[in-house]
Amino acid sequence: MNRKIYLDNAATTKVKKEVIEEMKSYFDEMYGNPSSGIYELGRRSKEAVENARKTVADFINADEKELYFTAGGSESDNWAIKGVAFANKDKGNHIITTKIEHHAVLHTCEYLEKFGFETTYLDVDEYGMIDLEQLKSSIKPETILISIMYANNEIGTIQPIEKIGEIAKEHNIIFHTDAVQALGAVRIDVKKQHIDLMSMSAHKLGGPKGIGGMYIRKGIKIDNLIHGGGQERGKRAGTEGVQNIVGFGKAVELASKNFEQYVSKLTETRNKLMEGIKNNIPDVVLNGHPTMRLPNNVNFSYQYVEGESILLLLDMDGIAASSGSACTSGSLDPSHVLLATGLDHGTAHGSIRFTISEETTDEDINFVIETMKNIIEKLRAISPLKKNM
Amino acid sequence: MYTEIVMDHFKNPRNVGSIENADGVGQVGNAKCGDIMKIYLKINDDIIEDAKFETFGCGSAIASSSMATELIIGKSINEAVEFSNKAVVEALGGLPPVKVHCSVLAEQAIKSALYDYAQKTNKVIKGLENYTPEDEEVHCH
């Protein structure tokens, strides 16, 4: 069996050929330091960085002066939360986030708690959706930051970002969103949606790893992240990873072309996979929202079986996926996201996430459905749970 | 991550299923922790004639159950009481450190099944006098 079906695009994506091509010349031809603007080689690098900045900024309807390059999503999350907290601590010490954030947000909030900051972790409903009323009632005079992810990496649920932005604006609270999974999958407009800070990453949309970005609305008070040279308007020093920035820019440029067609094709393929699993395998639970979800995300729990076993059997058939089971993460508990949606531990252990790409074909989908059907049957035949139910 | 032997026992587990009117049945673990093991024993003249298992769990849990049942079939109940998870790990060619608890679960499932047998037959099995299965299944490893 030589077939390889990569369905873990939320973990990372294949770098697009056009992106690699675009990056190539920045290794040994246009290798100048962007800060060395006195000669042409340096100016060419600077120009490449600024072109990429404009491309990414345009894609989210930001001004290019509001777009900063970072090493990726986790760095951006860390910067947004710590940077805003420390720069605004004279105004208050309260942060509102959710129980389903990426660990880059959750662990940063926990870290800040050691410095006297307090965090409210909003609940989510069974679909992973926050409650806007709970958000409003959690706001205190000391609240300085609301950090709510745009779309969840595990279950794909997309939050009502514009409404959250409006609430934050009304209360004059800074609003950060982790849009690592959303960039290139949903239409983002930072102005219309009242987003103040936004984390992004290149490798989730066909760009290279190790490069990301942060949108910081003009006028937002935030501490500088890295002190040093004047790069990134003095906020994040260090010689720019020019080739990576160029790659990020190219990935965004490609994503912005035919965006609507891309999303609708992806959604169609996703729905085929979702329907196929639901109609062919009994006792499954869809994780995440049925419609307000990322166009590439399919996440089900398969009752009476455990996720790692499923992944091992999938791998034997050349299919790469991921699970919220504790057995695959080395921790004791299954995914905090699945538990927050109210799943019991047993059901959470049996979750499998497929995240498709534009390369996923109908043939792939049919093969995955057939393979999953066989795997679940095989594992349920071994399981002691079903008979006890 | 797993040895070839583990993968073999995971892919083609031996002794899967249940035994009707088993002489001893033991179940350990819970869904919260992500693994449950149930072992059925057929015992004749104090010899384990057959063993079967049902397991909910990761690859190493299934492989450990398969190997454990292979190892105890044909053993006397006194030998089976002495059975340790180390024998499972060894026979599997090793387990990753985070997965060793799966082999411990197999050992406990066998003990629990033997205890059940002792209860049903009013026998005293040397080495199981102070055994209470409930103690073994409360917390995740």
Interface residues (C-beta under 8 A of the other chain):
Chain A: Y304 V305 E306 G307 E308 S309 L312 L313 M316 S325 A326 C327 T328 G330 L332 P334 D344 H345 G346 H349 A381 I382 S383 P384 L385
Chain B: Y2 M7 F10 K11 P13 V16 Q27 A31 K32 C33 G34 D35 I36 M37 K38 E54 T55 F56 G57 C58 G59 A61 I62 V98 C140
